């Protein structure tokens, strides 16, 4: 029997640079997502935890 669904737990950490008039900053986004995939229909994502912070360089 072929399995027609799947799930995964994903951790993401993304840093985006940002140019401002006072210099260079960066925005950090961290989060955990639960992903369900139903192969005939596609996938669905749900963000369990998200944190965003700014950093001066």
C-alpha positions as semicolon CSV with decimal commas, in nm:
position;residue;x (nm);y (nm);z (nm)
1;X;0,000;0,000;0,000
2;X;0,138;0,341;-0,099
3;X;0,149;0,619;0,162
4;X;-0,028;0,932;0,030
5;X;0,065;1,174;0,311
6;X;0,373;1,296;0,493
7;X;0,464;1,538;0,771
8;X;0,778;1,719;0,884
9;X;0,893;1,956;1,156
10;X;1,109;2,239;1,017
11;X;1,327;2,495;1,199
12;X;1,412;2,811;1,004
13;X;1,662;3,086;1,083
14;X;1,674;3,370;0,829
15;X;1,887;3,686;0,848
16;X;1,799;3,975;0,616
17;X;2,032;4,277;0,579
18;X;1,871;4,621;0,593
19;X;2,028;4,955;0,490
20;X;1,924;5,253;0,704
21;X;2,032;5,615;0,722
22;X;2,227;5,541;1,042
23;X;2,412;5,240;0,901
24;X;2,356;4,873;0,831
25;X;2,108;4,667;1,036
26;X;1,986;4,312;1,006
27;X;1,655;4,144;1,085
28;X;1,662;3,788;1,223
29;X;1,358;3,562;1,192
30;X;1,351;3,228;1,372
31;X;1,064;2,984;1,373
32;X;0,942;2,626;1,392
33;X;0,688;2,501;1,139
34;X;0,483;2,183;1,116
35;X;0,427;2,082;0,751
36;X;0,164;1,834;0,629
37;X;0,172;1,708;0,271
38;X;-0,121;1,529;0,110
39;X;0,024;1,411;-0,221
40;X;-0,291;1,431;-0,437
41;X;-0,379;1,782;-0,307
42;X;-0,057;1,960;-0,203
43;X;0,085;2,078;0,129
44;X;-0,018;2,291;0,427
45;X;0,215;2,477;0,668
46;X;0,145;2,587;1,026
47;X;0,389;2,811;1,211
48;X;0,419;2,687;1,570
49;X;0,668;2,945;1,696
50;X;0,809;3,263;1,548
51;X;1,056;3,519;1,683
52;X;1,183;3,831;1,508
53;X;1,468;4,053;1,629
54;X;1,672;4,343;1,489
55;X;2,048;4,378;1,522
56;X;2,279;4,675;1,459
57;X;2,602;4,594;1,279
